[in-house]
Amino acid sequence: MKQFLQKYGEFLVKILKKLMELLVNKNVRFTAQELYDCVSQTEYREKLTIGCRQLVEMEYTMQQCNASVYMEARNRGWCDDMLYDRPKC
């Protein structure tokens, strides 16, 4: 589970870095009006809603994974080595 979470996290970081690189290299800028115009369109609003829902679901899943890994780590006595932001076991 730990390896999966690490690889998944690395994958997400790569995607975010690539997206930021693309935006910076193309010097992408949005005005407030352009952003409003974009989210005012039904198609984009629906896509944003779906994307937001997926992010919320992913956050919940990651919290569940974190809790599961924490419990397993605690049971194996790995707490102090693995999870620094949790209380000591």
C-alpha positions as CSV (number, residue, x, y, z in Angstrom):
1,M,0.0,0.0,0.0
2,K,2.8,2.4,0.9
3,Q,4.5,1.8,-2.5
4,F,1.2,2.4,-4.3
5,L,0.6,5.7,-2.5
6,Q,4.1,6.8,-3.1
7,K,3.9,6.0,-6.9
8,Y,0.5,7.6,-7.1
9,G,1.7,10.7,-5.4
10,E,4.7,10.9,-7.7
11,F,2.4,10.6,-10.7
12,L,0.2,13.4,-9.5
13,V,3.3,15.6,-8.9
14,K,4.5,14.9,-12.4
15,I,1.2,15.9,-13.9
16,L,1.0,19.1,-11.9
17,K,4.6,20.1,-12.7
18,K,3.9,19.4,-16.4
19,L,0.7,21.5,-16.3
20,M,2.5,24.4,-14.6
21,E,5.4,24.2,-17.1
22,L,2.9,24.3,-20.0
23,L,1.1,27.3,-18.5
24,V,4.3,29.2,-17.7
25,N,5.9,28.5,-21.0
26,K,2.9,29.7,-22.9
27,N,2.6,32.7,-20.6
28,V,-1.1,31.8,-20.0
29,R,-3.0,34.6,-18.3
30,F,-6.7,34.8,-17.6
31,T,-8.6,38.0,-16.9
32,A,-11.5,37.9,-14.5
33,Q,-13.9,38.4,-17.4
34,E,-12.4,35.5,-19.4
35,L,-12.6,33.2,-16.4
36,Y,-16.3,34.3,-15.8
37,D,-17.1,33.7,-19.5
38,C,-15.6,30.3,-19.3
39,V,-17.4,29.1,-16.2
40,S,-20.6,30.7,-17.4
41,Q,-20.8,28.2,-20.3
42,T,-22.9,25.2,-19.4
43,E,-20.5,22.7,-20.9
44,Y,-17.5,24.0,-18.9
45,R,-19.5,24.4,-15.7
46,E,-20.6,20.7,-16.0
47,K,-17.0,19.6,-16.6
48,L,-15.8,21.6,-13.6
49,T,-18.5,20.2,-11.5
50,I,-17.6,16.6,-12.5
51,G,-13.9,17.4,-11.9
52,C,-14.6,18.9,-8.5
53,R,-16.7,15.9,-7.5
54,Q,-13.9,13.6,-8.6
55,L,-11.3,15.5,-6.5
56,V,-13.6,15.3,-3.5
57,E,-14.0,11.6,-4.0
58,M,-10.2,11.2,-4.4
59,E,-9.6,13.2,-1.2
60,Y,-12.0,10.9,0.7
61,T,-10.3,7.8,-0.8
62,M,-6.8,9.1,0.1
63,Q,-8.0,9.8,3.7
64,Q,-9.3,6.2,3.9
65,C,-6.0,4.9,2.6
66,N,-4.1,7.1,5.0
67,A,-6.2,5.7,7.9
68,S,-5.8,2.2,6.8
69,V,-2.0,2.5,6.3
70,Y,-1.7,4.3,9.7
71,M,-3.6,1.4,11.4
72,E,-1.4,-1.2,9.8
73,A,1.8,0.8,10.6
74,R,0.7,1.1,14.2
75,N,0.0,-2.6,14.4
76,R,3.4,-3.4,13.1
77,G,5.2,-0.8,15.2
78,W,6.2,1.4,12.3
79,C,4.5,4.6,13.4
80,D,7.5,6.6,14.5
81,D,9.4,5.7,11.4
82,M,6.7,6.2,8.8
83,L,4.2,8.8,9.9
84,Y,5.6,12.0,11.3
85,D,2.4,14.1,11.4
86,R,0.4,11.6,13.5
87,P,0.5,11.2,17.3
88,K,3.0,8.6,18.6
89,C,1.5,5.2,19.1
